[in-house]
Structures are given as C-alpha cells and as structure tokens.
Amino acid sequence: MSWITIKNAFISFAASHGQINSIGFGDPLSIGTDNVINLRTPERERIIFPLLFVDIQGATLGQGTNTLQVNILTMNKTEDVSALKRPALPVSGALINRWKDTEDEVLNDMLLIFMDVVAHFTDNPDVEYAISNTINLTRFVEGRDDRVAGWQGTINFIMPYGRNVCQIPTL
C-alpha cells in the first residue's frame, strides 16, 4: 500500500464522478494547467471546473500503521452575474449582488462532492486502508485569477505497516 495506490484511486474516482471535470495534484498555492488533468476534454490551456485537487501533506509512522495526511480541495467557479438582465435574487431576505449570487450554490455543490469523496474512501472492503472517522472542513472563496469557492479538508489514510525492510524499493 502506497501513496501511488491512493493517488491512482483518486484519479479513478474523479474520472467516474459525473460532476468532477478535472483533478490535480501538488501544492494548492500553485494550481495551474501543469499539475491538473482535464478529464472530459484534451484541452490543456485552461482548467475545466469543478476541480478536485489533492496534496499529500505528510506521513506518520506508528506502531503497526502508516498514516498519510492528504489535503483535499473541491472547488468550482463562481460567476459574475451582474451583467445578466434580471433583478437581484432575494436569498434569506437579503439581496445578493455580483458573483456572490452563485457562491452559496457552489459551496453547497462542492460540499456534496467532498462528501462523495469521503463516502468513496470509507469502508471499502477491497482496499488495505481506512480513513479517519472525523474530517474537519474549511470553506474558502478565492478571487484572484479564477473566482472559485469550495471546501478544504485533510483526510488521514491509515494503512498497515509491519516495519518490514522488504518493502524498501531497490534498484
């Protein structure tokens, strides 16, 4: 069991999920076309959202276990709807303007996708790992290049580790 196995499981999951259009790996501060795979189109000039982004943060070796800390982000673009010819929509008694019109909808959808990720990696009898029972999520809204919103959380993948030197790769 290794990071490569988990990474491939994320690629397989994203490709089979009908709402995820791209998956990426690496540092979330440098998300770009060089570390993202567009799953629904061969286009490489831009990221096709919604995006599932995965970044391995670290590992903890314990007595009989290896725990990989994997940072997960689900995100989608929020649109600037100020140019649309319609009145502002009342949401819970408040008027929401510009690109924030879609922020709540995007946050809701990305939370559901994150929940799909957790459900997929939970209690699968065909794999040699388990994930942590509790996952804390933090919402985010980013407005620099692409205006995106979504959720970030860290999933701990707990795998057996027998401290066996035979698992060391050799040339």
C-alpha positions in Angstrom: 0.0 0.0 0.0 1.4 3.4 -1.0 0.8 7.0 -1.9 0.8 5.9 -5.6 -2.1 3.5 -4.9 -4.1 6.2 -3.2 -3.3 8.8 -5.9 -4.5 6.3 -8.6 -7.7 5.7 -6.6 -8.3 9.5 -6.6 -7.8 9.6 -10.4 -10.2 6.7 -10.9 -12.8 8.2 -8.6 -12.7 11.6 -10.3 -12.9 10.1 -13.8 -16.0 8.1 -12.7 -17.7 11.0 -10.9 -20.1 12.8 -13.2 -19.6 16.2 -11.7 -15.8 16.4 -11.5 -14.2 17.7 -14.7 -10.6 18.0 -13.6 -8.2 16.5 -11.0 -4.9 17.9 -9.8 -2.0 17.1 -7.5 0.6 19.1 -5.7 0.8 22.4 -4.0 -2.6 24.1 -3.9 -0.9 27.5 -4.0 0.3 26.7 -7.5 -2.7 25.2 -9.1 -2.3 25.5 -12.9 -2.5 23.7 -16.1 0.8 21.9 -15.5 -0.5 20.0 -12.5 -4.2 19.4 -13.4 -5.7 16.7 -15.7 -8.8 17.7 -17.6 -10.9 14.5 -17.5 -13.6 15.5 -20.0 -11.6 17.2 -22.7 -8.0 17.0 -24.1 -7.7 20.8 -23.7 -4.6 21.9 -21.8 -4.8 25.7 -22.0 -7.2 26.1 -19.1 -8.7 24.2 -16.1 -12.2 22.9 -16.6 -14.1 23.2 -13.3 -15.3 21.7 -11.0 -11.8 20.6 -9.8 -10.8 18.0 -7.2 -7.3 18.9 -6.0 -5.2 16.5 -3.9 -2.0 17.3 -2.0 -0.1 14.8 0.2 0.9 16.7 3.4 2.9 14.2 5.4 3.0 10.8 7.0 3.1 9.5 10.5 4.7 6.1 11.2 3.2 4.4 14.2 3.3 1.0 15.8 1.8 -1.1 13.0 0.4 1.8 11.0 1.4 4.3 8.4 -0.9 7.3 8.3 -0.8 9.6 5.2 -2.2 13.1 5.7 -3.8 14.1 2.4 -5.2 17.6 1.8 -8.3 17.6 -0.4 -9.9 20.6 -2.1 -13.2 20.6 -4.1 -13.8 23.8 -6.0 -15.8 25.4 -8.7 -16.0 28.8 -10.4 -18.4 31.4 -9.0 -19.8 33.5 -11.8 -20.3 37.3 -12.0 -23.9 37.5 -12.8 -24.1 41.3 -12.5 -24.3 41.6 -16.3 -27.5 39.5 -16.5 -30.7 41.3 -17.3 -32.6 40.3 -14.2 -33.2 41.7 -10.8 -31.1 40.7 -7.8 -32.4 37.5 -6.2 -33.6 37.6 -2.6 -31.8 34.9 -0.5 -33.0 34.6 3.1 -34.3 38.1 3.0 -31.0 39.7 1.7 -30.2 40.9 -1.7 -27.0 39.2 -3.1 -25.2 41.0 -5.9 -22.5 40.2 -8.5 -20.5 36.9 -8.4 -21.6 36.2 -4.8 -25.0 35.2 -6.3 -23.6 31.8 -7.1 -21.2 31.4 -4.1 -23.8 29.7 -1.8 -24.8 27.3 -4.6 -21.1 26.5 -5.4 -20.3 25.9 -1.7 -23.3 23.6 -1.4 -22.4 21.6 -4.5 -18.7 21.3 -3.6 -19.7 20.1 -0.1 -21.7 17.4 -1.7 -18.8 16.4 -3.9 -16.5 16.3 -0.8 -19.0 14.1 0.9 -18.9 11.8 -2.2 -15.1 11.6 -1.8 -15.4 10.6 1.9 -18.1 8.0 1.1 -16.0 6.5 -1.7 -12.9 6.0 0.5 -14.9 4.8 3.6 -15.4 1.2 4.5 -14.2 -0.3 1.1 -13.5 -4.0 1.8 -11.3 -4.2 -1.3 -8.6 -1.9 0.0 -5.9 -2.2 2.7 -6.5 1.2 4.3 -9.1 3.1 6.3 -9.7 6.8 6.6 -10.1 8.9 9.8 -13.6 8.9 11.3 -13.8 12.7 11.6 -12.8 15.2 8.9 -12.9 18.9 9.5 -13.6 21.0 6.5 -13.0 24.7 5.9 -14.8 26.7 3.3 -12.8 29.1 1.0 -13.5 31.7 -1.6 -10.7 32.8 -3.9 -10.9 35.8 -6.1 -7.5 36.3 -7.7 -7.5 34.7 -11.1 -10.5 32.5 -11.3 -13.2 33.3 -8.8 -13.6 29.9 -7.1 -15.3 28.7 -4.0 -15.2 25.3 -2.3 -14.1 23.2 0.7 -10.7 22.1 2.0 -10.1 19.2 4.4 -7.5 16.7 5.4 -8.2 13.0 5.2 -5.9 10.6 7.1 -5.4 7.4 5.2 -4.4 4.7 7.8 -2.5 1.7 6.4 -0.9 -1.3 8.0 2.9 -1.0 8.4 4.9 -4.0 9.6 8.2 -2.2 9.7 9.5 -4.7 7.2 12.7 -3.9 5.3 11.4 -5.9 2.4 9.1 -3.0 1.5 12.1 -0.8 0.7 12.4 -0.2 -3.1 15.6 -1.3 -4.6 17.2 -0.6 -8.0 
